[in-house]
């Protein structure tokens, strides 16, 4: 759990792209969980897009992004799992 400079409470998530192409965080869901607090939250594709915009992660790089989640627990075991939606092109309608 972290408080941003503007006072919003949330978490920082590090996205690691070990592939050869740019990754787009907005093309997936993000599942957050703390077993010790009995807390979980799944952000749908639309929620992720609103939180990060395009969320571009260059190939073979990491990017840290902040998500405003006021009810995120103050714990050390918070885990995040990104679930990409395969075969989706952001420009498809």
GUFI-92773 format. One record per residue: y, x, z of N, C-alpha, C in turn. Coordinates in steps of 0.2 Angstrom, whole numbers, plus 5000, padded with zeros to 4 digits. Atoms other than C-alpha are relative to their C-alpha. Example, Ala and Ser with C-alpha at 12.3 -4.5 7.8 and 13.67 -1.06 7.14 Angstrom:
<kevexs>
[kevex [4994, 5004, 5000], [4978, 5062, 5039], [5006, 5004, 5000]] [kevex [4994, 4996, 4999], [4995, 5068, 5036], [5005, 4996, 5003]] 
</kevexs>
This chain:
<kevexs>
[kevex [4994, 5004, 5000], [5000, 5000, 5000], [5006, 5004, 5000]] [kevex [4994, 4996, 5000], [5017, 5006, 4996], [5006, 4996, 4999]] [kevex [4994, 5004, 5001], [5035, 5000, 4996], [5004, 5004, 4995]] [kevex [4996, 4997, 5006], [5045, 5004, 4980], [5007, 5001, 5003]] [kevex [4993, 4999, 4998], [5063, 5010, 4981], [5004, 4994, 5000]] [kevex [4996, 5007, 5000], [5069, 4992, 4977], [4998, 4995, 5006]] [kevex [5002, 5004, 4995], [5060, 4986, 4992], [4993, 4995, 4999]] [kevex [5006, 5004, 5002], [5045, 4977, 4983], [4994, 5004, 5003]] [kevex [5006, 4998, 4997], [5028, 4979, 4992], [4995, 5000, 4995]] [kevex [5005, 5001, 5004], [5013, 4983, 4982], [4995, 5006, 5000]] [kevex [5004, 4994, 5000], [5001, 4997, 4977], [5001, 5004, 4993]] [kevex [5000, 4996, 5006], [5001, 5012, 4965], [4993, 5001, 4997]] [kevex [5007, 4999, 5003], [4986, 5013, 4953], [5001, 5006, 4995]] [kevex [5000, 4994, 5005], [4982, 5029, 4943], [4995, 4998, 4995]] [kevex [5004, 5002, 5006], [4975, 5025, 4926], [4998, 5007, 4996]] [kevex [5002, 4993, 5003], [4965, 5040, 4918], [4997, 4998, 4994]] [kevex [5002, 5001, 5006], [4962, 5040, 4900], [4996, 5006, 4997]] [kevex [5004, 4994, 5002], [4948, 5052, 4895], [4998, 4999, 4993]] [kevex [5001, 5001, 5007], [4947, 5045, 4877], [5004, 5004, 4996]] [kevex [4996, 4996, 5005], [4954, 5052, 4861], [5005, 4995, 4997]] [kevex [4995, 5004, 5002], [4965, 5037, 4858], [5004, 4997, 5006]] [kevex [4995, 5003, 4995], [4980, 5029, 4867], [4996, 4994, 5003]] [kevex [5003, 5006, 4997], [4974, 5016, 4880], [5006, 4995, 5002]] [kevex [4995, 5005, 4999], [4984, 5000, 4883], [4997, 4996, 5006]] [kevex [5002, 5003, 4994], [4982, 4994, 4901], [5001, 4992, 4999]] [kevex [4999, 5007, 5001], [4989, 4977, 4895], [4994, 4996, 4997]] [kevex [5006, 5003, 5003], [4972, 4974, 4886], [4994, 4999, 5005]] [kevex [5006, 5001, 4996], [4962, 4970, 4901], [5002, 4997, 5007]] [kevex [4999, 5003, 4993], [4960, 4964, 4919], [5000, 5006, 5005]] [kevex [5000, 4995, 4995], [4963, 4974, 4935], [4997, 4996, 5007]] [kevex [5003, 5003, 4994], [4951, 4970, 4950], [5002, 5005, 5006]] [kevex [4998, 4996, 4994], [4958, 4976, 4967], [4996, 4998, 5006]] [kevex [5004, 5002, 4994], [4947, 4976, 4983], [5001, 5005, 5006]] [kevex [5001, 4996, 4994], [4947, 4982, 5001], [4995, 4996, 5004]] [kevex [5006, 5003, 4996], [4930, 4979, 5010], [5002, 5000, 5007]] [kevex [4999, 5000, 4993], [4937, 4984, 5027], [5005, 4994, 5002]] [kevex [4995, 5006, 4998], [4951, 4970, 5026], [4997, 4993, 4997]] [kevex [5003, 5007, 5002], [4940, 4957, 5017], [5005, 4997, 4995]] [kevex [4995, 5003, 5005], [4953, 4956, 5003], [4999, 5002, 4993]] [kevex [5001, 4998, 5007], [4952, 4956, 4984], [5005, 4996, 4996]] [kevex [4996, 5003, 5004], [4963, 4951, 4970], [4998, 5002, 4993]] [kevex [5002, 4999, 5007], [4959, 4950, 4951], [5006, 4998, 4996]] [kevex [4994, 5001, 5005], [4974, 4952, 4939], [4997, 4998, 4993]] [kevex [5002, 5002, 5006], [4971, 4943, 4923], [5004, 5004, 4995]] [kevex [4997, 4997, 5005], [4976, 4950, 4906], [5008, 4999, 5000]] [kevex [4993, 5002, 5000], [4993, 4940, 4907], [5003, 5003, 5006]] [kevex [4997, 4997, 4994], [4996, 4946, 4925], [5001, 5008, 4999]] [kevex [4999, 4993, 5001], [4993, 4964, 4920], [5006, 5002, 4995]] [kevex [4995, 4999, 5004], [5004, 4963, 4905], [5007, 4999, 5003]] [kevex [4994, 5001, 4997], [5018, 4956, 4915], [5002, 5005, 5005]] [kevex [4999, 4994, 4995], [5016, 4970, 4928], [5002, 5006, 4997]] [kevex [5000, 4994, 5003], [5015, 4984, 4916], [5003, 5001, 4994]] [kevex [4998, 5000, 5007], [5022, 4979, 4900], [4994, 5002, 4995]] [kevex [5005, 4997, 5004], [5012, 4988, 4886], [4995, 5004, 5004]] [kevex [5005, 4996, 4996], [5005, 5000, 4899], [4997, 5006, 4996]] [kevex [5003, 4994, 5004], [5002, 5015, 4887], [4998, 5006, 5004]] [kevex [5003, 4994, 4997], [4991, 5029, 4893], [4998, 5004, 4995]] [kevex [5002, 4995, 5005], [4990, 5044, 4881], [4993, 5002, 5001]] [kevex [5006, 4997, 4999], [4974, 5052, 4877], [4999, 5006, 5004]] [kevex [5001, 4994, 4995], [4967, 5064, 4890], [5006, 5001, 5005]] [kevex [4995, 4999, 4995], [4981, 5060, 4902], [4999, 4994, 5005]] [kevex [5000, 5005, 4995], [4984, 5050, 4918], [5007, 4997, 5000]] [kevex [4993, 5003, 4999], [4998, 5038, 4922], [4999, 4996, 5006]] [kevex [4999, 5003, 4994], [5003, 5031, 4939], [5004, 4994, 4999]] [kevex [4996, 5006, 5001], [5009, 5013, 4939], [5000, 4996, 5006]] [kevex [4999, 5004, 4994], [5016, 5002, 4953], [4999, 4993, 4998]] [kevex [5001, 5007, 5000], [5011, 4984, 4955], [5002, 4997, 5006]] [kevex [4997, 5004, 4994], [5021, 4972, 4966], [4994, 4995, 5002]] [kevex [5004, 5004, 4997], [5008, 4964, 4977], [5001, 4999, 5007]] [kevex [4997, 5000, 4993], [5016, 4958, 4993], [4994, 4999, 5005]] [kevex [5006, 5001, 4995], [4999, 4953, 5002], [4995, 5006, 5000]] [kevex [5005, 4994, 5000], [4991, 4970, 4998], [4999, 5002, 5007]] [kevex [5001, 4997, 4993], [4983, 4976, 5015], [5002, 5007, 5000]] [kevex [4999, 4993, 4998], [4988, 4992, 5023], [4993, 5003, 5002]] [kevex [5007, 4997, 4999], [4971, 5001, 5021], [4999, 5006, 4996]] [kevex [5001, 4994, 5004], [4964, 5017, 5015], [4994, 4999, 4995]] [kevex [5006, 5000, 5004], [4949, 5010, 5006], [5001, 4995, 4994]] [kevex [4998, 5004, 5006], [4958, 5000, 4992], [4998, 5003, 4994]] [kevex [5003, 4997, 5006], [4949, 5002, 4976], [5003, 4995, 4994]] [kevex [4998, 5003, 5006], [4954, 4997, 4958], [4995, 5001, 4995]] [kevex [5005, 5000, 5006], [4943, 4993, 4943], [5004, 4997, 4994]] [kevex [4997, 5003, 5006], [4951, 4991, 4926], [4994, 4998, 4995]] [kevex [5005, 5003, 5004], [4941, 4980, 4915], [5003, 4998, 4993]] [kevex [4997, 5001, 5007], [4946, 4982, 4896], [4997, 4994, 4997]] [kevex [5003, 5005, 5005], [4944, 4968, 4884], [4999, 5003, 4994]] [kevex [5002, 4996, 5006], [4935, 4976, 4870], [5001, 4996, 4994]] [kevex [4999, 5002, 5007], [4939, 4973, 4852], [5006, 4996, 4999]] [kevex [4994, 5003, 5001], [4956, 4966, 4855], [5006, 5004, 4998]] [kevex [4994, 4996, 5002], [4971, 4972, 4846], [5006, 4996, 5002]] [kevex [4994, 5003, 4997], [4987, 4968, 4855], [5004, 4996, 4995]] [kevex [4996, 5003, 5005], [4995, 4963, 4838], [4997, 4994, 4997]] [kevex [5004, 5006, 5003], [4982, 4950, 4834], [5003, 4994, 5003]] [kevex [4998, 5006, 4997], [4987, 4932, 4836], [4994, 4995, 5000]] 
</kevexs>
